[in-house]
Amino acid sequence: MKVYYDPDQPGQAVLEPASREGALGPLIGAAVCAVVGGLFLTILIKIGFA
């Protein structure tokens, strides 16, 4: 297995350079969860935590 790294910054290493395939789905899912959580929190604050 090849490891690609930046010679100026050896701590920056990747197995597949510039591979962002499949990264959009989890990002959209996290954004939807954040919006839904924010809505629930807003509703609970407005009506109370009873």
C-alpha distance matrix in Angstrom:
0.0 3.8 6.6 9.9 13.1 16.8 18.2 21.5 20.1 17.1 17.5 16.6 12.8 11.0 7.9 10.0 12.9 16.4 15.5 18.7 19.1 21.0 21.9 25.6 26.6 26.1 27.7 30.7 31.0 31.1 33.7 35.8 35.7 36.7 39.6 40.8 40.7 42.6 45.2 45.7 46.1 48.6 50.6 50.7 51.9 54.5 56.0 55.3 53.3 56.2
3.8 0.0 3.8 6.5 9.8 13.4 14.7 18.1 17.1 14.3 15.3 14.1 10.4 9.0 6.5 8.5 10.5 14.2 14.2 17.6 18.6 21.0 21.5 25.1 26.6 26.1 27.3 30.4 31.0 30.9 33.3 35.7 35.8 36.5 39.3 40.8 40.7 42.3 45.0 45.8 46.0 48.3 50.5 50.8 51.7 54.4 56.0 55.4 53.6 56.6
6.6 3.8 0.0 3.8 6.5 10.2 11.9 15.0 13.6 10.8 11.6 10.3 6.7 6.0 4.9 7.8 9.0 12.8 13.3 16.4 18.1 20.3 20.2 23.8 25.5 24.7 25.5 28.8 29.5 29.0 31.3 33.9 33.9 34.3 37.2 38.9 38.6 40.0 42.9 43.7 43.7 45.9 48.3 48.5 49.2 51.9 53.7 53.0 51.3 54.4
9.9 6.5 3.8 0.0 3.8 7.1 9.4 12.3 11.3 9.4 10.6 8.6 5.5 5.3 6.0 7.4 7.0 10.6 12.1 15.2 17.5 20.1 19.6 22.9 25.2 24.5 24.8 28.1 29.3 28.7 30.5 33.4 33.7 33.8 36.5 38.5 38.3 39.4 42.3 43.4 43.3 45.3 47.9 48.3 48.8 51.4 53.4 52.8 51.3 54.6
13.1 9.8 6.5 3.8 0.0 3.8 6.2 8.7 7.6 5.8 7.5 5.7 4.1 6.4 8.7 10.3 9.0 12.1 14.2 16.7 19.5 21.9 20.8 24.0 26.4 25.4 25.3 28.8 30.0 28.9 30.6 33.8 33.9 33.6 36.4 38.6 38.1 39.0 42.1 43.2 42.8 44.7 47.5 47.8 48.0 50.7 52.9 52.2 50.7 54.1
16.8 13.4 10.2 7.1 3.8 0.0 3.8 5.4 5.1 5.4 7.7 6.0 6.7 9.3 12.1 13.1 10.9 13.1 15.9 18.1 21.3 23.7 22.2 25.1 27.9 26.9 26.2 29.7 31.2 29.9 31.2 34.6 34.9 34.2 36.8 39.3 38.8 39.3 42.5 43.8 43.2 44.9 47.9 48.2 48.2 50.8 53.2 52.5 51.3 54.8
18.2 14.7 11.9 9.4 6.2 3.8 0.0 3.8 5.5 5.4 9.0 8.7 9.5 12.5 14.9 16.2 14.3 16.7 19.5 21.9 25.0 27.5 26.0 28.9 31.7 30.6 29.9 33.5 34.9 33.5 34.9 38.3 38.5 37.7 40.4 42.9 42.2 42.7 46.0 47.3 46.5 48.2 51.2 51.5 51.3 54.0 56.4 55.7 54.3 57.9
21.5 18.1 15.0 12.3 8.7 5.4 3.8 0.0 3.8 6.2 9.0 9.0 11.1 14.3 17.3 18.4 16.1 18.0 21.0 22.8 26.2 28.5 26.6 29.3 32.1 30.9 29.8 33.3 34.9 33.2 34.3 37.8 38.0 36.8 39.5 42.2 41.4 41.6 44.9 46.3 45.3 46.9 50.0 50.3 49.9 52.5 55.1 54.3 53.1 56.7
20.1 17.1 13.6 11.3 7.6 5.1 5.5 3.8 0.0 3.8 5.4 5.7 8.5 12.0 15.4 16.9 14.9 16.8 19.4 21.0 24.4 26.3 24.2 27.0 29.6 28.1 27.1 30.8 32.1 30.2 31.5 35.0 34.9 33.8 36.7 39.2 38.2 38.5 41.9 43.2 42.1 43.8 47.0 47.1 46.7 49.5 52.0 51.0 49.7 53.3
17.1 14.3 10.8 9.4 5.8 5.4 5.4 6.2 3.8 0.0 3.8 5.3 6.7 10.4 13.3 15.5 14.3 16.9 19.0 20.9 24.0 25.9 24.2 27.3 29.6 28.0 27.6 31.3 32.3 30.6 32.3 35.6 35.3 34.5 37.6 39.8 38.8 39.5 42.9 43.8 42.9 44.9 47.9 47.8 47.7 50.6 52.9 51.8 50.3 53.7
17.5 15.3 11.6 10.6 7.5 7.7 9.0 9.0 5.4 3.8 0.0 3.8 6.0 9.7 12.8 15.2 14.4 16.7 18.3 19.7 22.8 24.2 22.2 25.3 27.4 25.4 25.0 28.8 29.5 27.6 29.4 32.7 32.2 31.4 34.5 36.7 35.5 36.2 39.7 40.5 39.5 41.6 44.5 44.3 44.3 47.2 49.4 48.3 46.7 50.1
16.6 14.1 10.3 8.6 5.7 6.0 8.7 9.0 5.7 5.3 3.8 0.0 3.8 7.0 10.6 12.3 11.0 13.0 14.9 16.2 19.4 21.1 19.1 22.1 24.5 22.8 22.3 26.0 27.0 25.4 27.0 30.4 30.2 29.4 32.4 34.7 33.8 34.5 37.8 38.9 38.1 40.1 43.0 43.1 43.1 45.9 48.1 47.3 45.8 49.3
12.8 10.4 6.7 5.5 4.1 6.7 9.5 11.1 8.5 6.7 6.0 3.8 0.0 3.8 7.1 9.2 8.8 11.5 12.9 14.9 17.6 19.5 18.1 21.5 23.6 22.2 22.2 25.8 26.7 25.5 27.4 30.5 30.4 30.1 33.1 35.2 34.5 35.5 38.7 39.6 39.2 41.3 44.0 44.1 44.4 47.2 49.3 48.5 46.9 50.2
11.0 9.0 6.0 5.3 6.4 9.3 12.5 14.3 12.0 10.4 9.7 7.0 3.8 0.0 3.8 5.6 6.0 8.9 9.5 11.7 14.2 16.1 15.2 18.7 20.7 19.6 20.0 23.4 24.3 23.6 25.6 28.5 28.5 28.7 31.5 33.4 33.1 34.3 37.3 38.2 38.1 40.3 42.7 43.0 43.6 46.3 48.2 47.6 46.0 49.3
7.9 6.5 4.9 6.0 8.7 12.1 14.9 17.3 15.4 13.3 12.8 10.6 7.1 3.8 0.0 3.8 6.4 9.6 9.1 11.9 13.4 15.4 15.4 19.1 20.6 19.9 20.9 24.1 24.8 24.5 26.8 29.3 29.4 30.0 32.8 34.4 34.3 35.9 38.6 39.4 39.6 41.9 44.1 44.4 45.3 47.9 49.6 49.1 47.4 50.5
10.0 8.5 7.8 7.4 10.3 13.1 16.2 18.4 16.9 15.5 15.2 12.3 9.2 5.6 3.8 0.0 3.8 6.5 5.7 9.1 10.5 13.1 13.4 16.8 18.7 18.6 19.4 22.4 23.5 23.6 25.5 28.0 28.5 29.2 31.7 33.5 33.7 35.2 37.7 38.8 39.2 41.2 43.4 44.1 45.0 47.3 49.1 48.9 47.4 50.5
12.9 10.5 9.0 7.0 9.0 10.9 14.3 16.1 14.9 14.3 14.4 11.0 8.8 6.0 6.4 3.8 0.0 3.8 5.5 8.7 11.1 14.1 13.7 16.8 19.3 19.4 19.4 22.4 24.0 23.9 25.4 28.1 29.0 29.2 31.6 33.7 34.0 35.0 37.6 39.0 39.3 41.0 43.5 44.3 44.9 47.2 49.2 49.1 47.8 51.1
16.4 14.2 12.8 10.6 12.1 13.1 16.7 18.0 16.8 16.9 16.7 13.0 11.5 8.9 9.6 6.5 3.8 0.0 3.8 6.1 8.9 12.1 11.5 14.0 17.0 17.4 17.0 19.8 21.8 21.9 22.9 25.7 26.9 27.1 29.1 31.4 32.0 32.8 35.2 36.9 37.3 38.8 41.2 42.3 42.9 44.9 47.1 47.2 46.2 49.5
15.5 14.2 13.3 12.1 14.2 15.9 19.5 21.0 19.4 19.0 18.3 14.9 12.9 9.5 9.1 5.7 5.5 3.8 0.0 3.8 5.6 8.9 9.0 11.9 14.3 15.0 15.3 17.8 19.5 20.0 21.4 23.8 25.0 25.7 27.7 29.6 30.3 31.5 33.8 35.3 35.9 37.6 39.8 40.8 41.7 43.8 45.7 45.8 44.6 47.8
18.7 17.6 16.4 15.2 16.7 18.1 21.9 22.8 21.0 20.9 19.7 16.2 14.9 11.7 11.9 9.1 8.7 6.1 3.8 0.0 3.8 6.3 5.6 8.2 10.9 11.7 11.6 14.1 16.0 16.6 17.8 20.1 21.5 22.1 24.0 26.0 26.9 28.0 30.1 31.7 32.5 34.0 36.1 37.3 38.3 40.2 42.1 42.4 41.3 44.5
19.1 18.6 18.1 17.5 19.5 21.3 25.0 26.2 24.4 24.0 22.8 19.4 17.6 14.2 13.4 10.5 11.1 8.9 5.6 3.8 0.0 3.8 5.6 7.8 9.6 11.2 12.1 13.8 15.4 16.8 18.2 19.9 21.3 22.6 24.3 25.8 27.1 28.5 30.3 31.8 32.9 34.5 36.3 37.6 38.9 40.7 42.3 42.7 41.6 44.6
21.0 21.0 20.3 20.1 21.9 23.7 27.5 28.5 26.3 25.9 24.2 21.1 19.5 16.1 15.4 13.1 14.1 12.1 8.9 6.3 3.8 0.0 3.8 5.7 6.2 7.9 9.5 11.0 12.1 13.7 15.4 16.8 18.1 19.7 21.4 22.6 23.9 25.6 27.3 28.5 29.9 31.6 33.2 34.4 35.9 37.7 39.1 39.6 38.3 41.2
21.9 21.5 20.2 19.6 20.8 22.2 26.0 26.6 24.2 24.2 22.2 19.1 18.1 15.2 15.4 13.4 13.7 11.5 9.0 5.6 5.6 3.8 0.0 3.8 5.7 6.1 6.6 9.1 10.5 11.3 12.9 14.9 16.1 17.1 19.0 20.7 21.7 23.1 25.1 26.5 27.5 29.1 31.0 32.2 33.4 35.3 37.0 37.3 36.2 39.2
25.6 25.1 23.8 22.9 24.0 25.1 28.9 29.3 27.0 27.3 25.3 22.1 21.5 18.7 19.1 16.8 16.8 14.0 11.9 8.2 7.8 5.7 3.8 0.0 3.8 5.7 5.1 6.2 8.6 10.0 10.6 12.4 14.3 15.4 16.6 18.4 19.9 21.1 22.7 24.5 25.7 27.0 28.8 30.3 31.5 33.1 34.9 35.5 34.7 37.7
26.6 26.6 25.5 25.2 26.4 27.9 31.7 32.1 29.6 29.6 27.4 24.5 23.6 20.7 20.6 18.7 19.3 17.0 14.3 10.9 9.6 6.2 5.7 3.8 0.0 3.8 5.4 5.3 6.2 8.7 10.0 10.7 12.4 14.3 15.5 16.6 18.2 20.0 21.3 22.7 24.3 25.8 27.2 28.6 30.2 31.8 33.2 33.9 32.8 35.6
26.1 26.1 24.7 24.5 25.4 26.9 30.6 30.9 28.1 28.0 25.4 22.8 22.2 19.6 19.9 18.6 19.4 17.4 15.0 11.7 11.2 7.9 6.1 5.7 3.8 0.0 3.8 5.5 4.9 6.0 8.6 9.8 10.4 12.1 14.2 15.2 16.1 18.1 19.9 20.9 22.1 24.1 25.6 26.6 28.2 30.1 31.5 31.8 30.5 33.4
27.7 27.3 25.5 24.8 25.3 26.2 29.9 29.8 27.1 27.6 25.0 22.3 22.2 20.0 20.9 19.4 19.4 17.0 15.3 11.6 12.1 9.5 6.6 5.1 5.4 3.8 0.0 3.8 5.4 5.2 6.3 8.7 10.0 10.6 12.5 14.4 15.3 16.5 18.5 20.1 21.0 22.5 24.5 25.7 26.8 28.7 30.5 30.9 30.0 33.1
30.7 30.4 28.8 28.1 28.8 29.7 33.5 33.3 30.8 31.3 28.8 26.0 25.8 23.4 24.1 22.4 22.4 19.8 17.8 14.1 13.8 11.0 9.1 6.2 5.3 5.5 3.8 0.0 3.8 5.5 5.1 6.2 8.6 9.8 10.6 12.3 14.1 15.3 16.6 18.5 19.9 21.1 22.7 24.3 25.7 27.1 28.8 29.6 28.9 31.9
31.0 31.0 29.5 29.3 30.0 31.2 34.9 34.9 32.1 32.3 29.5 27.0 26.7 24.3 24.8 23.5 24.0 21.8 19.5 16.0 15.4 12.1 10.5 8.6 6.2 4.9 5.4 3.8 0.0 3.8 5.4 5.2 6.2 8.6 10.0 10.6 12.1 14.1 15.4 16.5 18.2 19.9 21.2 22.5 24.2 25.8 27.1 27.7 26.7 29.5
31.1 30.9 29.0 28.7 28.9 29.9 33.5 33.2 30.2 30.6 27.6 25.4 25.5 23.6 24.5 23.6 23.9 21.9 20.0 16.6 16.8 13.7 11.3 10.0 8.7 6.0 5.2 5.5 3.8 0.0 3.8 5.5 5.1 6.1 8.7 9.9 10.4 12.1 14.2 15.3 16.2 18.1 19.9 20.9 22.2 24.2 25.8 26.0 24.9 28.0
33.7 33.3 31.3 30.5 30.6 31.2 34.9 34.3 31.5 32.3 29.4 27.0 27.4 25.6 26.8 25.5 25.4 22.9 21.4 17.8 18.2 15.4 12.9 10.6 10.0 8.6 6.3 5.1 5.4 3.8 0.0 3.8 5.5 5.1 6.2 8.7 9.8 10.5 12.4 14.3 15.2 16.4 18.4 19.9 21.0 22.6 24.5 25.1 24.6 27.8
35.8 35.7 33.9 33.4 33.8 34.6 38.3 37.8 35.0 35.6 32.7 30.4 30.5 28.5 29.3 28.0 28.1 25.7 23.8 20.1 19.9 16.8 14.9 12.4 10.7 9.8 8.7 6.2 5.2 5.5 3.8 0.0 3.8 5.4 5.2 6.2 8.5 9.8 10.6 12.4 14.2 15.3 16.6 18.3 19.9 21.2 22.7 23.6 23.1 26.0
35.7 35.8 33.9 33.7 33.9 34.9 38.5 38.0 34.9 35.3 32.2 30.2 30.4 28.5 29.4 28.5 29.0 26.9 25.0 21.5 21.3 18.1 16.1 14.3 12.4 10.4 10.0 8.6 6.2 5.1 5.5 3.8 0.0 3.8 5.5 5.1 5.9 8.4 9.8 10.5 12.0 14.0 15.3 16.3 18.1 19.9 21.1 21.5 20.5 23.4
36.7 36.5 34.3 33.8 33.6 34.2 37.7 36.8 33.8 34.5 31.4 29.4 30.1 28.7 30.0 29.2 29.2 27.1 25.7 22.1 22.6 19.7 17.1 15.4 14.3 12.1 10.6 9.8 8.6 6.1 5.1 5.4 3.8 0.0 3.8 5.6 5.1 6.0 8.6 9.9 10.4 12.1 14.2 15.2 16.3 18.2 20.0 20.3 19.6 22.9
39.6 39.3 37.2 36.5 36.4 36.8 40.4 39.5 36.7 37.6 34.5 32.4 33.1 31.5 32.8 31.7 31.6 29.1 27.7 24.0 24.3 21.4 19.0 16.6 15.5 14.2 12.5 10.6 10.0 8.7 6.2 5.2 5.5 3.8 0.0 3.8 5.4 5.1 6.2 8.7 9.8 10.5 12.3 14.2 15.3 16.5 18.4 19.4 19.3 22.5
40.8 40.8 38.9 38.5 38.6 39.3 42.9 42.2 39.2 39.8 36.7 34.7 35.2 33.4 34.4 33.5 33.7 31.4 29.6 26.0 25.8 22.6 20.7 18.4 16.6 15.2 14.4 12.3 10.6 9.9 8.7 6.2 5.1 5.6 3.8 0.0 3.8 5.4 5.1 6.3 8.6 9.9 10.6 12.3 14.2 15.4 16.6 17.6 17.2 20.0
40.7 40.7 38.6 38.3 38.1 38.8 42.2 41.4 38.2 38.8 35.5 33.8 34.5 33.1 34.3 33.7 34.0 32.0 30.3 26.9 27.1 23.9 21.7 19.9 18.2 16.1 15.3 14.1 12.1 10.4 9.8 8.5 5.9 5.1 5.4 3.8 0.0 3.8 5.4 5.1 6.1 8.6 9.9 10.5 12.2 14.2 15.5 15.7 14.8 18.0
42.6 42.3 40.0 39.4 39.0 39.3 42.7 41.6 38.5 39.5 36.2 34.5 35.5 34.3 35.9 35.2 35.0 32.8 31.5 28.0 28.5 25.6 23.1 21.1 20.0 18.1 16.5 15.3 14.1 12.1 10.5 9.8 8.4 6.0 5.1 5.4 3.8 0.0 3.8 5.5 5.1 6.1 8.6 9.9 10.5 12.2 14.3 14.8 14.8 18.2
45.2 45.0 42.9 42.3 42.1 42.5 46.0 44.9 41.9 42.9 39.7 37.8 38.7 37.3 38.6 37.7 37.6 35.2 33.8 30.1 30.3 27.3 25.1 22.7 21.3 19.9 18.5 16.6 15.4 14.2 12.4 10.6 9.8 8.6 6.2 5.1 5.4 3.8 0.0 3.8 5.4 5.1 6.2 8.6 9.9 10.6 12.3 13.7 14.1 17.0
45.7 45.8 43.7 43.4 43.2 43.8 47.3 46.3 43.2 43.8 40.5 38.9 39.6 38.2 39.4 38.8 39.0 36.9 35.3 31.7 31.8 28.5 26.5 24.5 22.7 20.9 20.1 18.5 16.5 15.3 14.3 12.4 10.5 9.9 8.7 6.3 5.1 5.5 3.8 0.0 3.8 5.4 5.1 6.1 8.5 9.9 10.6 11.4 11.1 13.9
46.1 46.0 43.7 43.3 42.8 43.2 46.5 45.3 42.1 42.9 39.5 38.1 39.2 38.1 39.6 39.2 39.3 37.3 35.9 32.5 32.9 29.9 27.5 25.7 24.3 22.1 21.0 19.9 18.2 16.2 15.2 14.2 12.0 10.4 9.8 8.6 6.1 5.1 5.4 3.8 0.0 3.8 5.5 5.1 6.1 8.6 10.1 10.0 9.7 13.2
48.6 48.3 45.9 45.3 44.7 44.9 48.2 46.9 43.8 44.9 41.6 40.1 41.3 40.3 41.9 41.2 41.0 38.8 37.6 34.0 34.5 31.6 29.1 27.0 25.8 24.1 22.5 21.1 19.9 18.1 16.4 15.3 14.0 12.1 10.5 9.9 8.6 6.1 5.1 5.4 3.8 0.0 3.8 5.5 5.2 6.2 8.7 9.7 10.9 14.1
50.6 50.5 48.3 47.9 47.5 47.9 51.2 50.0 47.0 47.9 44.5 43.0 44.0 42.7 44.1 43.4 43.5 41.2 39.8 36.1 36.3 33.2 31.0 28.8 27.2 25.6 24.5 22.7 21.2 19.9 18.4 16.6 15.3 14.2 12.3 10.6 9.9 8.6 6.2 5.1 5.5 3.8 0.0 3.8 5.5 5.2 6.2 8.0 9.4 11.9
50.7 50.8 48.5 48.3 47.8 48.2 51.5 50.3 47.1 47.8 44.3 43.1 44.1 43.0 44.4 44.1 44.3 42.3 40.8 37.3 37.6 34.4 32.2 30.3 28.6 26.6 25.7 24.3 22.5 20.9 19.9 18.3 16.3 15.2 14.2 12.3 10.5 9.9 8.6 6.1 5.1 5.5 3.8 0.0 3.8 5.5 5.4 5.3 5.7 8.7
51.9 51.7 49.2 48.8 48.0 48.2 51.3 49.9 46.7 47.7 44.3 43.1 44.4 43.6 45.3 45.0 44.9 42.9 41.7 38.3 38.9 35.9 33.4 31.5 30.2 28.2 26.8 25.7 24.2 22.2 21.0 19.9 18.1 16.3 15.3 14.2 12.2 10.5 9.9 8.5 6.1 5.2 5.5 3.8 0.0 3.8 5.7 5.1 6.8 10.1
54.5 54.4 51.9 51.4 50.7 50.8 54.0 52.5 49.5 50.6 47.2 45.9 47.2 46.3 47.9 47.3 47.2 44.9 43.8 40.2 40.7 37.7 35.3 33.1 31.8 30.1 28.7 27.1 25.8 24.2 22.6 21.2 19.9 18.2 16.5 15.4 14.2 12.2 10.6 9.9 8.6 6.2 5.2 5.5 3.8 0.0 3.8 5.7 8.8 11.0
56.0 56.0 53.7 53.4 52.9 53.2 56.4 55.1 52.0 52.9 49.4 48.1 49.3 48.2 49.6 49.1 49.2 47.1 45.7 42.1 42.3 39.1 37.0 34.9 33.2 31.5 30.5 28.8 27.1 25.8 24.5 22.7 21.1 20.0 18.4 16.6 15.5 14.3 12.3 10.6 10.1 8.7 6.2 5.4 5.7 3.8 0.0 3.8 6.9 8.1
55.3 55.4 53.0 52.8 52.2 52.5 55.7 54.3 51.0 51.8 48.3 47.3 48.5 47.6 49.1 48.9 49.1 47.2 45.8 42.4 42.7 39.6 37.3 35.5 33.9 31.8 30.9 29.6 27.7 26.0 25.1 23.6 21.5 20.3 19.4 17.6 15.7 14.8 13.7 11.4 10.0 9.7 8.0 5.3 5.1 5.7 3.8 0.0 3.8 5.5
53.3 53.6 51.3 51.3 50.7 51.3 54.3 53.1 49.7 50.3 46.7 45.8 46.9 46.0 47.4 47.4 47.8 46.2 44.6 41.3 41.6 38.3 36.2 34.7 32.8 30.5 30.0 28.9 26.7 24.9 24.6 23.1 20.5 19.6 19.3 17.2 14.8 14.8 14.1 11.1 9.7 10.9 9.4 5.7 6.8 8.8 6.9 3.8 0.0 3.8
56.2 56.6 54.4 54.6 54.1 54.8 57.9 56.7 53.3 53.7 50.1 49.3 50.2 49.3 50.5 50.5 51.1 49.5 47.8 44.5 44.6 41.2 39.2 37.7 35.6 33.4 33.1 31.9 29.5 28.0 27.8 26.0 23.4 22.9 22.5 20.0 18.0 18.2 17.0 13.9 13.2 14.1 11.9 8.7 10.1 11.0 8.1 5.5 3.8 0.0
